[in-house]
């Protein structure tokens, strides 16, 4: 797996909005048709830039949610953050047919090769790049390579409809649990993580800094070596 970004992916290109759909409260997925498509790896991201009439620009990085299926388009899932100048614009202003500027795909370290076992742990918006990995595994007929855990405050916080509401995805709810759930509401624990560890896999952790640190600590307790844990955090810069 390459860990460098080809020079041509760093060029800005036009991307046409073809579809917008709701995923969860304050979360939308935006499908973009690319002028210069490039195959991405699950876990990579694109940088999106907005330019105002006065020349002011703002840019944010968003993980690709879609699997690398060869089509000249990508999907970016964006959470609307209060006072987030980019996310508010994408939620409140952008409509299908609009043209945005993007560049990518970028990154190689937090990317799954599609060939080796992986353990995915995501919280909140951290579900996005991990969903791309799971989608790719299913598309190539190797879902056995993936074990995934998603943490959300409530069941409504699970993205992508029924795609992540399957028996092969473990759910942890910190505030409200579904009726009949055997696990009470609460933060991620070693009992949640340890049964998913097989040994020899790469663990991908994505979420807020506090969540990512906690999950990485639990993985270490469960026997996953530090060099096999890859972490991607998100915060206010994702606004």
N, C-alpha and C positions, 0 to 999 in steps of 0.2 A: 504494500500500500504506500503510495507516495505521501510525503509530508510537506511537499512544496506546492505552491499555487502557480499554475501556468500564467505567464505574463498577460495573455489575451483575456483571462478572466478578470483582470484588474481594470479593464476598460469599462467605462460606463456605457450602457446600452439602453434602448427603449424597451419597455415592457408594458404590454397592453392588458388592462384588467378585463378578464373575460367572465369572471364569476365571483360573487361574494356570498358567503353563507355563515350563519351563526353556528358556533360550536358549543358554547357554554355562556353563562352570564358574563357580559363584557368581553367576550372572546369571539373573534371572527377569523375565518380563513379566506384569504384572497388568492385567487388563481390568476397567474400572469402568463401571457403568451410572450415568449422571448424573441427578440430580433436576431440574436446570435446565440442559439442554444448550446449548452455545453453539459455533458453528462456529469452529474454530481455523485458524490459518495454519501450514503446515509450518515447524517451527523454534521455535514457541512452547512454553511450559511451564505446568505447574500446580504450585501449592504444596499440599503434603499435610501435614495436621496430626494429630498423635496427642495424646490427652488422657488422663492417668492418673486413677485414682479419687480421688487426693488433689488433683487440679486441675493438676498439673504438665503442661506442654505442650511438645512438640518439633515443629518443622516443617522440612521440606526441600523444595527445588524439584526437580522432575523433568520433563525434556523429554517431550513427547508423541511416541510412536513411531508412532502410527497416522496415516494420511492423513485429511484432512477429508472424510469420505465422507457426511456428513449424518446418520449414525446417532447416537442419544443416548448414546454411550459413547466412551471413550478407552482407549488402552493406554499404560501407563507401564512402562519397562524399568528395573529397579533392580539395581545391583551390590551384593552383600553385602560390606560393609567391616567389618574387625575393629574391635570396640568402637564400631561405628556404631549408635547407639541406635534410629534409625528404620529403617535398612536391615536390621538384624538382626531387628527385629520383623516387618517385611514379609516376610522370608524364612522365619522360624522359627515365627511365631505365626498370621499372617493366613491365613484359608481362605475359599473361596467362600461367599458369604452374609453375610460380615462387612460392616459399614458403616463407611466412613472419611469424613473431612472433607477437602474440597479446595476450592480457589478458582482461577479462571482462565477462559480462557487469558490468559497474561500475556506481554508483550513484543511488539515489532514490528520492532526493528532487525535481530535475527538471525532473520529470517523470509523465506522465499522467496515471491515473488508468483505463481508458477506460470505466468509469461508470458515471462520473460527467461532467457537462458542462465546457467547456474550451474555452478561447479566446486566439488565437495564433497570435503573432506579431513578424515577422522576417525580418531582413535586411541582404542582401548579403548571406554569408555562414550560417547565422542564420536560413535560410530556412530549413536546413537539419534535425535537431531533430523534428521540427514542422511538416515537411512532413511525418515523421514516425508516428506522432500522427494522422494526417489526414488520412493517408493510413490505419491505424488500425481502425479508426472510420468507414471508408467506408467498410472495410472487415467484420466488425461485424454487419453491417447494422444500425449503429447509427451515420450517418453524421450530424444528427440534433444536436448532442452534441457539435459540433465544429463550431466556427466562426474563420476565418483566414484572416490576412492581411499580404501581402508581399510587402516590399519596395525594389526597385532596381533602379539603375541609368537609365537603358534603358530596353525595352522589352526583349532584348537578355539576360538580367541578371536573368530572371525567370528560375529556374531549373526544371528538370523532364518533359520536353515536355508539353503535353496537360494536365497532371495531375493537375497542379496548374493554368492552364489557363481555369478555369471553373467559372460560375457565382457565385458560393458559396465562391470564394476566391476574396477578395478585393485587387486591385493592386494600388500601389502608385509609380510613377516614378519621380525621382528627377532631371533628366537631359533631357531625350527625352521621349515623350509620343507617343503611337500609333496614327495613323491617325484617326481622328474622336473622340478622347478622350474628354469627357466633363471636365475632371479635368486637369488643366495645370500642367506642371512640377513643382516640388517643394517639400520641405521636408514635413514630416508627420505633420499633424495638428490635433487639437481637432475635427474638422469637419470630419476627416477621422476615428477617433477612437470612438467617442461618440456613433454613431449609432450602433456599434457592441456590446456595453455593454448591457447585459440583467439584470444583478444583480444576485449575488449568484454564479457566475462562478469563476474558477481559471484562472488567466491570465499568460501565459507563454511568456516571451520576450527573444529573442535571437538575438544578433548582436554585432557590435563593441561597445566599452564602451560608446562612444558619442551617438550612436543610442539607445542603451538600456536605458541610463539615460533619454533621451528625451521621449522615448515611455512610460517609467514608470511614468514620470511626467504627461503626457497626460492622462494615465489611472487613475491616482489619481484625476486629474481635472474632469474626466468623472464619478467619484464616486466609483471607485474600491478601496476597502480598502487596505492598505499596506500589511496586512497579506495574501491577496489573490493574490499578484503579485510575481511571481517567475522569476528571471532574470539569464540568463547565457550569459556571455560575451566571446568574443574571441578576440585574438590579436596576436602579433608577436610570442607567444609561440606555435601557431598553425602551424608554418612553417615546 
